[in-house]
Every structure is written in structure tokens, then in C-alpha cells.
């Protein structure tokens, strides 16, 4: 590296008109093979994988595998189909945005089997 400072944008995400009053940063560790299960959040969540890897899928989109250093975005009130630790487990930082007088919430989503 020849430059004294190098800046690389890893993720740029527009947000709706929701007012952000607070950000809560959490370090979360998932043991190998733990399935987070389908869920949604009441506010947007941004994150970065610190160690390990995660199977990640948003609202029926393509499934990806997030590795150390990868960033992710979970939109508010949108189904997260998968956020599951791989065989190596994972530790990540999650940045939970919330509005005035709100606390970040995760709501499990129960899928009904198709006939």
C-alpha cells in the first residue's frame, strides 16, 4: 500500500424515511450449525462477520455464504429466510437501528407448510 489512507466502500444502502434515533451494536457468537431460523427485525440491521461463516438469505433471494470480513444488510420488516452458522460457527457485529422510543427486536417467523 503506497497511500497513507485507503478507503473502500463495502456496502452502501439507502434507507426509507424512517427516523433513526439510536444504534445498538452487538457482538453475537453462534455455535457451529446453529440455525437462526426465519425472522424479521423492527428496524434495519447492518453487520460484519468477524470470524467463521453464515448461510444468508433474504426474502426468497439467492442464498449466499458470508465469510470473515463480509458485510450484510437485513431490511426492517422483511423476512430473513436464513441466517445460519456453518460448520465453523460465526461471530459477527450487528448494528441495530431503531426509531424514537423503540428497542431493537427480532421476531421469529413460523412458516406454514404448503399443501
C-alpha positions as CSV (number, residue, x, y, z in Angstrom):
1,X,0.0,0.0,0.0
2,X,1.5,3.3,-1.1
3,X,-1.2,5.6,0.1
4,X,-1.3,6.6,3.8
5,X,-5.0,6.0,4.0
6,X,-7.1,3.8,1.7
7,X,-10.9,3.9,1.9
8,X,-13.0,1.2,0.4
9,X,-16.8,1.2,0.5
10,X,-18.1,-2.2,1.4
11,X,-21.8,-1.5,1.5
12,X,-23.9,1.5,0.6
13,X,-27.6,1.1,1.4
14,X,-30.4,3.7,1.1
15,X,-32.9,3.6,3.9
16,X,-36.6,4.6,3.8
17,X,-37.8,7.7,5.5
18,X,-37.8,6.1,9.0
19,X,-36.2,8.3,11.6
20,X,-33.2,6.6,13.3
21,X,-32.9,7.7,16.9
22,X,-30.5,5.1,18.1
23,X,-28.0,2.4,17.0
24,X,-27.2,-0.6,19.2
25,X,-24.0,-2.6,18.4
26,X,-23.9,-6.2,19.4
27,X,-21.2,-8.9,19.2
28,X,-23.1,-12.1,18.6
29,X,-21.5,-15.6,18.5
30,X,-23.3,-18.6,17.0
31,X,-22.0,-22.1,17.7
32,X,-21.4,-24.4,14.7
33,X,-24.5,-25.5,12.9
34,X,-26.9,-23.2,14.8
35,X,-29.8,-22.1,12.6
36,X,-31.1,-18.6,13.4
37,X,-34.4,-19.6,11.7
38,X,-36.7,-17.4,9.6
39,X,-37.1,-14.0,11.3
40,X,-37.5,-10.3,10.8
41,X,-36.4,-7.1,12.7
42,X,-38.4,-4.0,13.5
43,X,-35.5,-1.8,12.2
44,X,-32.7,-2.3,9.7
45,X,-29.7,-4.3,10.7
46,X,-26.2,-4.0,9.3
47,X,-23.3,-6.3,10.2
48,X,-19.9,-7.6,9.6
49,X,-18.6,-11.2,10.1
50,X,-15.7,-11.2,12.4
51,X,-14.9,-14.9,12.3
52,X,-16.4,-18.1,10.8
53,X,-19.2,-18.0,8.2
54,X,-23.0,-17.7,7.8
55,X,-25.6,-19.0,5.3
56,X,-27.6,-15.9,4.5
57,X,-30.8,-15.4,2.5
58,X,-33.3,-12.5,2.4
59,X,-36.9,-13.0,1.3
60,X,-36.5,-15.8,-1.2
61,X,-33.5,-14.3,-2.8
62,X,-30.3,-16.1,-3.6
63,X,-28.6,-17.9,-0.7
64,X,-25.0,-16.7,-0.1
65,X,-22.3,-17.6,2.4
66,X,-20.8,-14.7,4.3
67,X,-17.2,-15.1,5.4
68,X,-14.9,-13.2,7.7
69,X,-14.8,-9.6,6.7
70,X,-18.1,-9.7,4.7
71,X,-20.8,-7.2,5.4
72,X,-24.6,-7.7,5.3
73,X,-27.8,-5.8,5.5
74,X,-31.2,-7.0,6.8
75,X,-34.0,-4.6,5.9
76,X,-36.7,-3.8,8.5
77,X,-39.9,-5.8,8.5
78,X,-38.6,-8.1,5.7
79,X,-38.3,-11.9,6.1
80,X,-34.8,-13.2,6.6
81,X,-35.0,-16.8,5.4
82,X,-31.6,-17.9,6.6
83,X,-29.0,-16.6,9.0
84,X,-27.4,-19.9,10.0
85,X,-23.9,-20.7,11.2
86,X,-21.9,-23.1,9.0
87,X,-19.9,-26.0,10.4
88,X,-17.3,-23.5,11.7
89,X,-19.7,-21.3,13.7
90,X,-19.6,-17.5,13.5
91,X,-19.0,-14.3,15.4
92,X,-20.4,-11.0,13.9
93,X,-21.0,-7.4,14.8
94,X,-24.7,-6.4,14.3
95,X,-25.6,-2.7,14.1
96,X,-29.3,-2.4,15.0
97,X,-31.0,0.9,14.1
98,X,-34.2,1.9,15.9
99,X,-36.6,4.8,15.9
100,X,-37.6,7.0,18.8
101,X,-38.8,5.1,21.9
102,X,-38.0,1.7,20.2
103,X,-35.8,-1.2,21.2
104,X,-34.4,-3.5,18.5
105,X,-36.5,-6.6,18.2
106,X,-36.2,-9.9,16.4
107,X,-39.4,-11.7,15.7
108,X,-39.3,-15.4,14.7
109,X,-41.5,-16.2,11.7
110,X,-43.3,-19.5,11.6
111,X,-43.7,-20.9,8.2
112,X,-46.8,-22.9,7.4
113,X,-46.2,-26.0,5.3
114,X,-47.6,-25.8,1.7
115,X,-50.2,-28.4,1.0
